[in-house]
Amino acid sequence: MFSSERLFRFFALIYSVLMPVEVWAMPMPTKQVEVRVADEVRVHSDRVVLGDVATIYAKSIRDFERLSSLVITQMPADGKELRISAGYLKQRVAEALGGTSNFALHSSETVTFLKESLGLDPQDIAKTILANGLESGKIPSWAEADIVPVSGFDQLISVRGGNYRIEAGVQKNEWRGNMPFKVVLGDGKVIWLRAKIRWFAHAWVANRQVSIQEALGPESFRKERVEITDLADEVIRSDQKDLESALKTARARKLIRERAVLTKNMIDRRPDASPGQRMKVVFVSGSGLRVSADGSLISPAVIGENARVRLNSSRKVVVGKLVAEGIMEINL
């Protein structure tokens, strides 16, 4: 039987026979592990993985696998070049090997990593989708959003040329949750992607379980950043200046569990105005011009929320927001 030492030397000999002539000049490895890194290395992603940028010799398969998958650094988000010292690289290798010193690192005092793009960058595509969503109002400005690639993004690597436009695959009022998108390239070729757009907001979260028809007060809730991607109802966000006012005369319409996000459908609130009540309806144009008309309420109304009102002059029913007692506003 071969000893592990003889087996290692046997494979090293075979490796040297199969490699090009310029590699033959490398000295035979003498340590348990030896790592060789060039002075300048080109990388194609934000993560720098040792197995992608170095030649690794290891007598142990386990050591080889550890080092091959070792993420040694991240490329800066706003840069194409990163330099690290041989000392730092040596420390990362030692940590991956459990602190052993029985290895050798062959590199210059400073190693330079240069980011080289292969095709379109999936991160750039994700940023463009988010920017388009905010610009078009499909993602509201108050929501924090990010994108999780689901499928199709691997096709972007093979694309050559940077001319493209992105279109939503379906027409929706909101870009939220799983959605298809298409990347239309300069030559007319289309790449279909699927991504999950996650929404986050600073909202009110229950400190404790609240029973049905229990009176609601601000002491039962706290501000917290939460994911609201899958919430069907509108959240009561933390930018609401006065939670106490929002919960005034309110009771829980349903059981509110601890850590549940407070939404409008959880609240039963005594209306601030009743059907039949007279209203001054103010129409507000984009330029700030205000025109008023008389009307009467045909549905219960709460200050800060929309309700229906019938105009006295035309008998037409319109929807406006109750902004104060007896006053509704409609933005044109």
VOBA-245340 format. One record per residue (C-alpha): x, y, z. Coordinates in Angstrom, 1 decimal. Layout:
N
<fifi><c1>X</c1><c2>Y</c2><c3>Z</c3></fifi>
...
This chain:
332
<fifi><c1>0.0</c1><c2>0.0</c2><c3>0.0</c3></fifi>
<fifi><c1>1.1</c1><c2>3.6</c2><c3>-0.7</c3></fifi>
<fifi><c1>1.6</c1><c2>5.8</c2><c3>2.3</c3></fifi>
<fifi><c1>-0.2</c1><c2>9.1</c2><c3>2.2</c3></fifi>
<fifi><c1>3.2</c1><c2>10.8</c2><c3>1.6</c3></fifi>
<fifi><c1>4.1</c1><c2>8.6</c2><c3>-1.3</c3></fifi>
<fifi><c1>0.6</c1><c2>8.9</c2><c3>-2.7</c3></fifi>
<fifi><c1>0.9</c1><c2>12.7</c2><c3>-2.6</c3></fifi>
<fifi><c1>4.2</c1><c2>12.7</c2><c3>-4.4</c3></fifi>
<fifi><c1>2.9</c1><c2>10.3</c2><c3>-7.0</c3></fifi>
<fifi><c1>-0.1</c1><c2>12.6</c2><c3>-7.8</c3></fifi>
<fifi><c1>2.2</c1><c2>15.6</c2><c3>-7.8</c3></fifi>
<fifi><c1>4.5</c1><c2>13.9</c2><c3>-10.3</c3></fifi>
<fifi><c1>1.5</c1><c2>13.1</c2><c3>-12.6</c3></fifi>
<fifi><c1>0.3</c1><c2>16.7</c2><c3>-12.2</c3></fifi>
<fifi><c1>3.7</c1><c2>18.0</c2><c3>-13.3</c3></fifi>
<fifi><c1>3.7</c1><c2>15.8</c2><c3>-16.4</c3></fifi>
<fifi><c1>0.3</c1><c2>16.9</c2><c3>-17.5</c3></fifi>
<fifi><c1>0.8</c1><c2>20.6</c2><c3>-16.9</c3></fifi>
<fifi><c1>2.4</c1><c2>23.0</c2><c3>-19.5</c3></fifi>
<fifi><c1>6.2</c1><c2>23.5</c2><c3>-19.6</c3></fifi>
<fifi><c1>6.2</c1><c2>26.7</c2><c3>-17.7</c3></fifi>
<fifi><c1>4.6</c1><c2>25.0</c2><c3>-14.7</c3></fifi>
<fifi><c1>7.3</c1><c2>22.3</c2><c3>-14.5</c3></fifi>
<fifi><c1>9.7</c1><c2>24.9</c2><c3>-13.1</c3></fifi>
<fifi><c1>7.6</c1><c2>25.2</c2><c3>-9.9</c3></fifi>
<fifi><c1>9.3</c1><c2>23.4</c2><c3>-6.9</c3></fifi>
<fifi><c1>7.8</c1><c2>20.2</c2><c3>-5.6</c3></fifi>
<fifi><c1>5.5</c1><c2>21.0</c2><c3>-2.6</c3></fifi>
<fifi><c1>7.0</c1><c2>20.2</c2><c3>0.7</c3></fifi>
<fifi><c1>4.3</c1><c2>21.3</c2><c3>3.2</c3></fifi>
<fifi><c1>0.9</c1><c2>19.8</c2><c3>4.1</c3></fifi>
<fifi><c1>-0.7</c1><c2>22.7</c2><c3>2.2</c3></fifi>
<fifi><c1>0.8</c1><c2>25.2</c2><c3>-0.3</c3></fifi>
<fifi><c1>-1.1</c1><c2>28.1</c2><c3>-1.9</c3></fifi>
<fifi><c1>0.2</c1><c2>30.1</c2><c3>-4.9</c3></fifi>
<fifi><c1>-1.4</c1><c2>33.4</c2><c3>-5.8</c3></fifi>
<fifi><c1>-0.3</c1><c2>35.6</c2><c3>-8.7</c3></fifi>
<fifi><c1>0.6</c1><c2>39.3</c2><c3>-8.1</c3></fifi>
<fifi><c1>-2.5</c1><c2>40.4</c2><c3>-10.1</c3></fifi>
<fifi><c1>-5.7</c1><c2>38.4</c2><c3>-10.3</c3></fifi>
<fifi><c1>-8.9</c1><c2>39.0</c2><c3>-12.3</c3></fifi>
<fifi><c1>-12.2</c1><c2>38.2</c2><c3>-10.6</c3></fifi>
<fifi><c1>-15.7</c1><c2>38.1</c2><c3>-12.0</c3></fifi>
<fifi><c1>-17.9</c1><c2>38.6</c2><c3>-9.0</c3></fifi>
<fifi><c1>-18.1</c1><c2>40.6</c2><c3>-5.8</c3></fifi>
<fifi><c1>-16.9</c1><c2>37.7</c2><c3>-3.6</c3></fifi>
<fifi><c1>-13.2</c1><c2>36.6</c2><c3>-3.9</c3></fifi>
<fifi><c1>-13.0</c1><c2>32.8</c2><c3>-3.4</c3></fifi>
<fifi><c1>-9.6</c1><c2>31.4</c2><c3>-2.9</c3></fifi>
<fifi><c1>-10.3</c1><c2>28.4</c2><c3>-5.2</c3></fifi>
<fifi><c1>-11.0</c1><c2>30.8</c2><c3>-8.1</c3></fifi>
<fifi><c1>-7.8</c1><c2>32.9</c2><c3>-7.7</c3></fifi>
<fifi><c1>-5.1</c1><c2>30.5</c2><c3>-6.4</c3></fifi>
<fifi><c1>-3.4</c1><c2>27.2</c2><c3>-7.1</c3></fifi>
<fifi><c1>-3.9</c1><c2>25.0</c2><c3>-4.1</c3></fifi>
<fifi><c1>-1.9</c1><c2>21.9</c2><c3>-3.2</c3></fifi>
<fifi><c1>-3.1</c1><c2>19.9</c2><c3>-0.2</c3></fifi>
<fifi><c1>-2.4</c1><c2>16.4</c2><c3>1.0</c3></fifi>
<fifi><c1>-5.8</c1><c2>16.2</c2><c3>2.7</c3></fifi>
<fifi><c1>-9.0</c1><c2>16.3</c2><c3>0.6</c3></fifi>
<fifi><c1>-10.7</c1><c2>18.1</c2><c3>3.5</c3></fifi>
<fifi><c1>-8.1</c1><c2>20.8</c2><c3>3.6</c3></fifi>
<fifi><c1>-8.4</c1><c2>21.2</c2><c3>-0.2</c3></fifi>
<fifi><c1>-12.2</c1><c2>21.6</c2><c3>0.0</c3></fifi>
<fifi><c1>-12.0</c1><c2>24.1</c2><c3>2.9</c3></fifi>
<fifi><c1>-9.5</c1><c2>26.3</c2><c3>1.0</c3></fifi>
<fifi><c1>-11.3</c1><c2>26.0</c2><c3>-2.4</c3></fifi>
<fifi><c1>-14.5</c1><c2>27.4</c2><c3>-1.0</c3></fifi>
<fifi><c1>-12.8</c1><c2>30.0</c2><c3>1.3</c3></fifi>
<fifi><c1>-14.2</c1><c2>33.5</c2><c3>0.7</c3></fifi>
<fifi><c1>-11.1</c1><c2>35.7</c2><c3>1.5</c3></fifi>
<fifi><c1>-12.6</c1><c2>39.1</c2><c3>0.8</c3></fifi>
<fifi><c1>-15.3</c1><c2>41.2</c2><c3>-0.9</c3></fifi>
<fifi><c1>-14.7</c1><c2>43.5</c2><c3>-3.8</c3></fifi>
<fifi><c1>-15.8</c1><c2>47.1</c2><c3>-3.0</c3></fifi>
<fifi><c1>-19.2</c1><c2>48.0</c2><c3>-4.3</c3></fifi>
<fifi><c1>-18.0</c1><c2>51.2</c2><c3>-5.9</c3></fifi>
<fifi><c1>-14.6</c1><c2>50.0</c2><c3>-7.2</c3></fifi>
<fifi><c1>-13.0</c1><c2>47.7</c2><c3>-9.7</c3></fifi>
<fifi><c1>-9.7</c1><c2>47.1</c2><c3>-7.8</c3></fifi>
<fifi><c1>-8.7</c1><c2>45.8</c2><c3>-4.4</c3></fifi>
<fifi><c1>-5.3</c1><c2>45.2</c2><c3>-2.8</c3></fifi>
<fifi><c1>-4.7</c1><c2>42.9</c2><c3>0.1</c3></fifi>
<fifi><c1>-1.5</c1><c2>42.1</c2><c3>1.9</c3></fifi>
<fifi><c1>0.2</c1><c2>38.7</c2><c3>2.0</c3></fifi>
<fifi><c1>-0.1</c1><c2>38.8</c2><c3>5.8</c3></fifi>
<fifi><c1>-3.9</c1><c2>39.1</c2><c3>5.7</c3></fifi>
<fifi><c1>-4.1</c1><c2>36.3</c2><c3>3.1</c3></fifi>
<fifi><c1>-1.9</c1><c2>34.1</c2><c3>5.2</c3></fifi>
<fifi><c1>-4.0</c1><c2>34.7</c2><c3>8.3</c3></fifi>
<fifi><c1>-7.2</c1><c2>33.7</c2><c3>6.4</c3></fifi>
<fifi><c1>-5.7</c1><c2>30.5</c2><c3>5.2</c3></fifi>
<fifi><c1>-4.4</c1><c2>29.6</c2><c3>8.7</c3></fifi>
<fifi><c1>-7.9</c1><c2>30.3</c2><c3>10.1</c3></fifi>
<fifi><c1>-9.5</c1><c2>28.0</c2><c3>7.5</c3></fifi>
<fifi><c1>-7.0</c1><c2>25.2</c2><c3>8.4</c3></fifi>
<fifi><c1>-7.7</c1><c2>25.4</c2><c3>12.1</c3></fifi>
<fifi><c1>-4.7</c1><c2>27.5</c2><c3>13.1</c3></fifi>
<fifi><c1>-2.1</c1><c2>25.1</c2><c3>11.7</c3></fifi>
<fifi><c1>1.3</c1><c2>26.6</c2><c3>10.6</c3></fifi>
<fifi><c1>2.2</c1><c2>23.6</c2><c3>8.4</c3></fifi>
<fifi><c1>1.5</c1><c2>25.4</c2><c3>5.1</c3></fifi>
<fifi><c1>3.2</c1><c2>27.8</c2><c3>2.8</c3></fifi>
<fifi><c1>1.9</c1><c2>30.8</c2><c3>0.9</c3></fifi>
<fifi><c1>3.7</c1><c2>31.8</c2><c3>-2.2</c3></fifi>
<fifi><c1>2.7</c1><c2>35.4</c2><c3>-3.2</c3></fifi>
<fifi><c1>4.0</c1><c2>38.9</c2><c3>-3.4</c3></fifi>
<fifi><c1>3.8</c1><c2>41.3</c2><c3>-0.5</c3></fifi>
<fifi><c1>0.6</c1><c2>42.7</c2><c3>-2.0</c3></fifi>
<fifi><c1>-1.9</c1><c2>40.9</c2><c3>-4.2</c3></fifi>
<fifi><c1>-4.1</c1><c2>43.0</c2><c3>-6.5</c3></fifi>
<fifi><c1>-7.6</c1><c2>41.9</c2><c3>-7.5</c3></fifi>
<fifi><c1>-9.2</c1><c2>43.4</c2><c3>-10.6</c3></fifi>
<fifi><c1>-12.9</c1><c2>43.0</c2><c3>-11.2</c3></fifi>
<fifi><c1>-13.7</c1><c2>42.0</c2><c3>-14.7</c3></fifi>
<fifi><c1>-17.4</c1><c2>41.9</c2><c3>-15.7</c3></fifi>
<fifi><c1>-18.7</c1><c2>38.9</c2><c3>-17.6</c3></fifi>
<fifi><c1>-21.8</c1><c2>40.1</c2><c3>-19.4</c3></fifi>
<fifi><c1>-24.5</c1><c2>42.0</c2><c3>-17.5</c3></fifi>
<fifi><c1>-24.2</c1><c2>42.3</c2><c3>-13.7</c3></fifi>
<fifi><c1>-27.3</c1><c2>40.8</c2><c3>-11.9</c3></fifi>
<fifi><c1>-26.9</c1><c2>43.4</c2><c3>-9.2</c3></fifi>
<fifi><c1>-27.1</c1><c2>46.2</c2><c3>-11.7</c3></fifi>
<fifi><c1>-30.2</c1><c2>44.6</c2><c3>-13.2</c3></fifi>
<fifi><c1>-31.8</c1><c2>44.4</c2><c3>-9.7</c3></fifi>
<fifi><c1>-30.9</c1><c2>48.1</c2><c3>-9.0</c3></fifi>
<fifi><c1>-32.5</c1><c2>49.1</c2><c3>-12.3</c3></fifi>
<fifi><c1>-35.7</c1><c2>47.2</c2><c3>-11.5</c3></fifi>
<fifi><c1>-36.0</c1><c2>48.9</c2><c3>-8.1</c3></fifi>
<fifi><c1>-35.2</c1><c2>52.4</c2><c3>-9.6</c3></fifi>
<fifi><c1>-37.9</c1><c2>51.8</c2><c3>-12.3</c3></fifi>
<fifi><c1>-40.4</c1><c2>50.7</c2><c3>-9.7</c3></fifi>
<fifi><c1>-39.8</c1><c2>53.8</c2><c3>-7.6</c3></fifi>
<fifi><c1>-39.9</c1><c2>56.2</c2><c3>-10.5</c3></fifi>
<fifi><c1>-43.2</c1><c2>54.7</c2><c3>-11.8</c3></fifi>
<fifi><c1>-44.8</c1><c2>54.6</c2><c3>-8.4</c3></fifi>
<fifi><c1>-45.1</c1><c2>50.8</c2><c3>-8.5</c3></fifi>
<fifi><c1>-43.0</c1><c2>50.8</c2><c3>-5.3</c3></fifi>
<fifi><c1>-44.0</c1><c2>53.6</c2><c3>-2.9</c3></fifi>
<fifi><c1>-41.3</c1><c2>55.9</c2><c3>-1.7</c3></fifi>
<fifi><c1>-42.0</c1><c2>55.1</c2><c3>2.0</c3></fifi>
<fifi><c1>-41.2</c1><c2>51.4</c2><c3>1.5</c3></fifi>
<fifi><c1>-37.7</c1><c2>50.0</c2><c3>1.7</c3></fifi>
<fifi><c1>-37.4</c1><c2>47.4</c2><c3>-1.0</c3></fifi>
<fifi><c1>-34.8</c1><c2>44.8</c2><c3>-2.2</c3></fifi>
<fifi><c1>-34.7</c1><c2>42.1</c2><c3>-4.8</c3></fifi>
<fifi><c1>-34.1</c1><c2>38.4</c2><c3>-4.3</c3></fifi>
<fifi><c1>-33.2</c1><c2>36.7</c2><c3>-7.7</c3></fifi>
<fifi><c1>-35.4</c1><c2>33.6</c2><c3>-8.3</c3></fifi>
<fifi><c1>-34.5</c1><c2>32.4</c2><c3>-11.7</c3></fifi>
<fifi><c1>-33.0</c1><c2>33.4</c2><c3>-15.1</c3></fifi>
<fifi><c1>-30.3</c1><c2>35.7</c2><c3>-13.7</c3></fifi>
<fifi><c1>-27.6</c1><c2>33.2</c2><c3>-14.6</c3></fifi>
<fifi><c1>-28.3</c1><c2>33.9</c2><c3>-18.3</c3></fifi>
<fifi><c1>-27.0</c1><c2>37.5</c2><c3>-17.9</c3></fifi>
<fifi><c1>-23.4</c1><c2>36.3</c2><c3>-17.6</c3></fifi>
<fifi><c1>-23.2</c1><c2>35.3</c2><c3>-21.2</c3></fifi>
<fifi><c1>-24.5</c1><c2>38.7</c2><c3>-22.5</c3></fifi>
<fifi><c1>-22.1</c1><c2>40.8</c2><c3>-24.5</c3></fifi>
<fifi><c1>-22.8</c1><c2>44.6</c2><c3>-24.7</c3></fifi>
<fifi><c1>-24.4</c1><c2>46.9</c2><c3>-22.2</c3></fifi>
<fifi><c1>-27.4</c1><c2>48.1</c2><c3>-24.0</c3></fifi>
<fifi><c1>-30.7</c1><c2>46.9</c2><c3>-22.6</c3></fifi>
<fifi><c1>-34.0</c1><c2>47.9</c2><c3>-21.1</c3></fifi>
<fifi><c1>-36.1</c1><c2>46.2</c2><c3>-18.5</c3></fifi>
<fifi><c1>-39.9</c1><c2>45.7</c2><c3>-18.6</c3></fifi>
<fifi><c1>-42.3</c1><c2>44.1</c2><c3>-16.2</c3></fifi>
<fifi><c1>-43.7</c1><c2>40.8</c2><c3>-17.5</c3></fifi>
<fifi><c1>-47.2</c1><c2>41.6</c2><c3>-16.0</c3></fifi>
<fifi><c1>-49.1</c1><c2>44.8</c2><c3>-15.5</c3></fifi>
<fifi><c1>-49.6</c1><c2>45.4</c2><c3>-11.8</c3></fifi>
<fifi><c1>-50.4</c1><c2>48.4</c2><c3>-9.7</c3></fifi>
<fifi><c1>-47.6</c1><c2>47.4</c2><c3>-7.2</c3></fifi>
<fifi><c1>-44.3</c1><c2>45.6</c2><c3>-7.8</c3></fifi>
<fifi><c1>-44.3</c1><c2>43.3</c2><c3>-4.8</c3></fifi>
<fifi><c1>-43.6</c1><c2>39.6</c2><c3>-4.2</c3></fifi>
<fifi><c1>-42.7</c1><c2>37.2</c2><c3>-7.1</c3></fifi>
<fifi><c1>-42.8</c1><c2>38.9</c2><c3>-10.5</c3></fifi>
<fifi><c1>-41.5</c1><c2>38.2</c2><c3>-14.0</c3></fifi>
<fifi><c1>-39.4</c1><c2>40.7</c2><c3>-15.8</c3></fifi>
<fifi><c1>-37.8</c1><c2>40.7</c2><c3>-19.3</c3></fifi>
<fifi><c1>-34.5</c1><c2>42.2</c2><c3>-20.2</c3></fifi>
<fifi><c1>-34.6</c1><c2>43.4</c2><c3>-23.8</c3></fifi>
<fifi><c1>-31.1</c1><c2>43.5</c2><c3>-25.3</c3></fifi>
<fifi><c1>-29.8</c1><c2>45.9</c2><c3>-28.0</c3></fifi>
<fifi><c1>-30.2</c1><c2>43.2</c2><c3>-30.7</c3></fifi>
<fifi><c1>-33.8</c1><c2>42.5</c2><c3>-29.7</c3></fifi>
<fifi><c1>-33.1</c1><c2>39.3</c2><c3>-27.8</c3></fifi>
<fifi><c1>-35.2</c1><c2>38.9</c2><c3>-24.7</c3></fifi>
<fifi><c1>-34.1</c1><c2>37.3</c2><c3>-21.4</c3></fifi>
<fifi><c1>-36.8</c1><c2>36.4</c2><c3>-18.9</c3></fifi>
<fifi><c1>-36.1</c1><c2>36.8</c2><c3>-15.2</c3></fifi>
<fifi><c1>-38.1</c1><c2>36.1</c2><c3>-12.1</c3></fifi>
<fifi><c1>-37.5</c1><c2>38.0</c2><c3>-8.9</c3></fifi>
<fifi><c1>-39.1</c1><c2>38.5</c2><c3>-5.5</c3></fifi>
<fifi><c1>-39.4</c1><c2>42.1</c2><c3>-4.6</c3></fifi>
<fifi><c1>-39.4</c1><c2>42.3</c2><c3>-0.8</c3></fifi>
<fifi><c1>-41.0</c1><c2>45.3</c2><c3>1.0</c3></fifi>
<fifi><c1>-40.0</c1><c2>46.6</c2><c3>4.4</c3></fifi>
<fifi><c1>-41.4</c1><c2>49.4</c2><c3>6.5</c3></fifi>
<fifi><c1>-41.2</c1><c2>50.9</c2><c3>10.0</c3></fifi>
<fifi><c1>-44.6</c1><c2>49.9</c2><c3>11.4</c3></fifi>
<fifi><c1>-46.4</c1><c2>49.3</c2><c3>14.6</c3></fifi>
<fifi><c1>-46.0</c1><c2>45.8</c2><c3>16.1</c3></fifi>
<fifi><c1>-48.1</c1><c2>44.4</c2><c3>19.0</c3></fifi>
<fifi><c1>-46.2</c1><c2>44.1</c2><c3>22.3</c3></fifi>
<fifi><c1>-48.8</c1><c2>41.5</c2><c3>23.5</c3></fifi>
<fifi><c1>-51.8</c1><c2>39.6</c2><c3>22.4</c3></fifi>
<fifi><c1>-54.9</c1><c2>41.9</c2><c3>22.1</c3></fifi>
<fifi><c1>-58.4</c1><c2>40.3</c2><c3>22.4</c3></fifi>
<fifi><c1>-61.3</c1><c2>41.0</c2><c3>20.1</c3></fifi>
<fifi><c1>-63.2</c1><c2>44.2</c2><c3>20.9</c3></fifi>
<fifi><c1>-60.5</c1><c2>45.2</c2><c3>23.4</c3></fifi>
<fifi><c1>-59.8</c1><c2>49.0</c2><c3>23.5</c3></fifi>
<fifi><c1>-56.6</c1><c2>49.9</c2><c3>21.6</c3></fifi>
<fifi><c1>-54.0</c1><c2>52.3</c2><c3>22.8</c3></fifi>
<fifi><c1>-50.4</c1><c2>53.2</c2><c3>21.8</c3></fifi>
<fifi><c1>-49.0</c1><c2>51.4</c2><c3>24.9</c3></fifi>
<fifi><c1>-49.8</c1><c2>48.0</c2><c3>23.2</c3></fifi>
<fifi><c1>-47.5</c1><c2>48.7</c2><c3>20.2</c3></fifi>
<fifi><c1>-43.9</c1><c2>49.5</c2><c3>19.4</c3></fifi>
<fifi><c1>-42.1</c1><c2>50.7</c2><c3>16.3</c3></fifi>
<fifi><c1>-40.2</c1><c2>48.1</c2><c3>14.4</c3></fifi>
<fifi><c1>-38.8</c1><c2>47.5</c2><c3>10.9</c3></fifi>
<fifi><c1>-40.7</c1><c2>44.6</c2><c3>9.5</c3></fifi>
<fifi><c1>-41.2</c1><c2>42.9</c2><c3>6.2</c3></fifi>
<fifi><c1>-44.6</c1><c2>43.5</c2><c3>4.7</c3></fifi>
<fifi><c1>-44.3</c1><c2>41.8</c2><c3>1.4</c3></fifi>
<fifi><c1>-47.0</c1><c2>39.3</c2><c3>2.0</c3></fifi>
<fifi><c1>-49.4</c1><c2>41.5</c2><c3>4.0</c3></fifi>
<fifi><c1>-52.6</c1><c2>42.0</c2><c3>2.0</c3></fifi>
<fifi><c1>-53.9</c1><c2>44.9</c2><c3>4.1</c3></fifi>
<fifi><c1>-52.5</c1><c2>48.4</c2><c3>4.5</c3></fifi>
<fifi><c1>-50.2</c1><c2>48.8</c2><c3>7.5</c3></fifi>
<fifi><c1>-50.4</c1><c2>51.7</c2><c3>9.9</c3></fifi>
<fifi><c1>-46.8</c1><c2>53.0</c2><c3>9.4</c3></fifi>
<fifi><c1>-44.6</c1><c2>54.6</c2><c3>12.0</c3></fifi>
<fifi><c1>-44.5</c1><c2>57.9</c2><c3>10.1</c3></fifi>
<fifi><c1>-48.0</c1><c2>58.5</c2><c3>11.4</c3></fifi>
<fifi><c1>-47.4</c1><c2>61.4</c2><c3>13.7</c3></fifi>
<fifi><c1>-49.9</c1><c2>60.5</c2><c3>16.4</c3></fifi>
<fifi><c1>-50.7</c1><c2>56.9</c2><c3>17.0</c3></fifi>
<fifi><c1>-52.9</c1><c2>57.8</c2><c3>19.9</c3></fifi>
<fifi><c1>-55.1</c1><c2>59.8</c2><c3>17.5</c3></fifi>
<fifi><c1>-55.1</c1><c2>57.0</c2><c3>15.0</c3></fifi>
<fifi><c1>-56.4</c1><c2>54.6</c2><c3>17.8</c3></fifi>
<fifi><c1>-58.8</c1><c2>57.1</c2><c3>19.4</c3></fifi>
<fifi><c1>-62.1</c1><c2>55.3</c2><c3>20.2</c3></fifi>
<fifi><c1>-60.8</c1><c2>52.2</c2><c3>18.4</c3></fifi>
<fifi><c1>-61.3</c1><c2>48.6</c2><c3>19.3</c3></fifi>
<fifi><c1>-59.7</c1><c2>45.4</c2><c3>18.0</c3></fifi>
<fifi><c1>-61.8</c1><c2>44.0</c2><c3>15.1</c3></fifi>
<fifi><c1>-60.1</c1><c2>40.7</c2><c3>15.4</c3></fifi>
<fifi><c1>-57.6</c1><c2>38.9</c2><c3>17.7</c3></fifi>
<fifi><c1>-54.2</c1><c2>40.6</c2><c3>17.3</c3></fifi>
<fifi><c1>-51.4</c1><c2>38.2</c2><c3>18.2</c3></fifi>
<fifi><c1>-48.1</c1><c2>39.3</c2><c3>19.8</c3></fifi>
<fifi><c1>-45.6</c1><c2>40.6</c2><c3>17.3</c3></fifi>
<fifi><c1>-48.4</c1><c2>41.0</c2><c3>14.6</c3></fifi>
<fifi><c1>-48.1</c1><c2>44.1</c2><c3>12.4</c3></fifi>
<fifi><c1>-50.9</c1><c2>46.6</c2><c3>13.0</c3></fifi>
<fifi><c1>-53.0</c1><c2>47.0</c2><c3>9.8</c3></fifi>
<fifi><c1>-56.1</c1><c2>49.0</c2><c3>9.1</c3></fifi>
<fifi><c1>-58.4</c1><c2>46.0</c2><c3>8.9</c3></fifi>
<fifi><c1>-57.6</c1><c2>45.1</c2><c3>12.5</c3></fifi>
<fifi><c1>-59.3</c1><c2>48.3</c2><c3>13.8</c3></fifi>
<fifi><c1>-62.9</c1><c2>49.1</c2><c3>14.5</c3></fifi>
<fifi><c1>-63.2</c1><c2>52.8</c2><c3>15.1</c3></fifi>
<fifi><c1>-66.2</c1><c2>55.0</c2><c3>15.8</c3></fifi>
<fifi><c1>-66.6</c1><c2>57.2</c2><c3>12.8</c3></fifi>
<fifi><c1>-65.9</c1><c2>60.9</c2><c3>13.0</c3></fifi>
<fifi><c1>-68.7</c1><c2>61.7</c2><c3>10.5</c3></fifi>
<fifi><c1>-72.0</c1><c2>59.8</c2><c3>9.8</c3></fifi>
<fifi><c1>-74.0</c1><c2>59.3</c2><c3>6.5</c3></fifi>
<fifi><c1>-76.1</c1><c2>62.4</c2><c3>5.7</c3></fifi>
<fifi><c1>-73.8</c1><c2>64.8</c2><c3>7.3</c3></fifi>
<fifi><c1>-73.1</c1><c2>68.0</c2><c3>5.3</c3></fifi>
<fifi><c1>-69.6</c1><c2>68.4</c2><c3>3.8</c3></fifi>
<fifi><c1>-67.5</c1><c2>71.1</c2><c3>2.3</c3></fifi>
<fifi><c1>-65.8</c1><c2>69.3</c2><c3>-0.6</c3></fifi>
<fifi><c1>-62.5</c1><c2>70.9</c2><c3>-1.7</c3></fifi>
<fifi><c1>-60.9</c1><c2>70.0</c2><c3>-5.0</c3></fifi>
<fifi><c1>-57.2</c1><c2>70.6</c2><c3>-5.0</c3></fifi>
<fifi><c1>-55.3</c1><c2>70.8</c2><c3>-8.3</c3></fifi>
<fifi><c1>-51.6</c1><c2>69.8</c2><c3>-8.8</c3></fifi>
<fifi><c1>-50.7</c1><c2>73.5</c2><c3>-8.9</c3></fifi>
<fifi><c1>-52.4</c1><c2>74.2</c2><c3>-5.6</c3></fifi>
<fifi><c1>-55.6</c1><c2>75.7</c2><c3>-7.0</c3></fifi>
<fifi><c1>-58.6</c1><c2>75.0</c2><c3>-4.6</c3></fifi>
<fifi><c1>-62.3</c1><c2>74.9</c2><c3>-5.6</c3></fifi>
<fifi><c1>-65.0</c1><c2>74.0</c2><c3>-3.1</c3></fifi>
<fifi><c1>-68.5</c1><c2>72.6</c2><c3>-3.5</c3></fifi>
<fifi><c1>-71.2</c1><c2>71.4</c2><c3>-1.1</c3></fifi>
<fifi><c1>-72.1</c1><c2>67.8</c2><c3>-0.6</c3></fifi>
<fifi><c1>-73.4</c1><c2>65.2</c2><c3>1.8</c3></fifi>
<fifi><c1>-71.7</c1><c2>62.1</c2><c3>3.2</c3></fifi>
<fifi><c1>-73.2</c1><c2>58.8</c2><c3>2.1</c3></fifi>
<fifi><c1>-70.8</c1><c2>56.5</c2><c3>4.1</c3></fifi>
<fifi><c1>-69.3</c1><c2>56.7</c2><c3>7.5</c3></fifi>
<fifi><c1>-66.0</c1><c2>58.6</c2><c3>7.6</c3></fifi>
<fifi><c1>-62.9</c1><c2>58.7</c2><c3>9.8</c3></fifi>
<fifi><c1>-60.5</c1><c2>61.6</c2><c3>9.7</c3></fifi>
<fifi><c1>-57.5</c1><c2>60.8</c2><c3>7.6</c3></fifi>
<fifi><c1>-59.3</c1><c2>58.1</c2><c3>5.5</c3></fifi>
<fifi><c1>-61.4</c1><c2>58.1</c2><c3>2.3</c3></fifi>
<fifi><c1>-65.2</c1><c2>58.1</c2><c3>2.2</c3></fifi>
<fifi><c1>-67.9</c1><c2>58.7</c2><c3>-0.4</c3></fifi>
<fifi><c1>-69.8</c1><c2>62.0</c2><c3>-0.7</c3></fifi>
<fifi><c1>-72.6</c1><c2>63.1</c2><c3>-3.1</c3></fifi>
<fifi><c1>-72.2</c1><c2>66.6</c2><c3>-4.6</c3></fifi>
<fifi><c1>-75.4</c1><c2>68.8</c2><c3>-4.2</c3></fifi>
<fifi><c1>-75.0</c1><c2>70.5</c2><c3>-7.6</c3></fifi>
<fifi><c1>-74.6</c1><c2>67.4</c2><c3>-9.9</c3></fifi>
<fifi><c1>-75.7</c1><c2>64.6</c2><c3>-7.6</c3></fifi>
<fifi><c1>-72.5</c1><c2>62.9</c2><c3>-8.6</c3></fifi>
<fifi><c1>-70.8</c1><c2>60.5</c2><c3>-6.1</c3></fifi>
<fifi><c1>-67.1</c1><c2>61.1</c2><c3>-5.5</c3></fifi>
<fifi><c1>-64.5</c1><c2>59.8</c2><c3>-3.1</c3></fifi>
<fifi><c1>-62.5</c1><c2>62.1</c2><c3>-0.9</c3></fifi>
<fifi><c1>-60.4</c1><c2>62.2</c2><c3>2.3</c3></fifi>
<fifi><c1>-62.0</c1><c2>63.5</c2><c3>5.5</c3></fifi>
<fifi><c1>-59.3</c1><c2>66.0</c2><c3>6.6</c3></fifi>
<fifi><c1>-61.2</c1><c2>67.7</c2><c3>9.4</c3></fifi>
<fifi><c1>-64.7</c1><c2>67.9</c2><c3>10.8</c3></fifi>
<fifi><c1>-67.1</c1><c2>68.8</c2><c3>7.9</c3></fifi>
<fifi><c1>-64.3</c1><c2>69.1</c2><c3>5.3</c3></fifi>
<fifi><c1>-63.2</c1><c2>66.6</c2><c3>2.6</c3></fifi>
<fifi><c1>-60.4</c1><c2>67.0</c2><c3>0.1</c3></fifi>
<fifi><c1>-60.1</c1><c2>65.5</c2><c3>-3.4</c3></fifi>
<fifi><c1>-56.7</c1><c2>65.7</c2><c3>-5.1</c3></fifi>
<fifi><c1>-57.0</c1><c2>66.2</c2><c3>-8.9</c3></fifi>
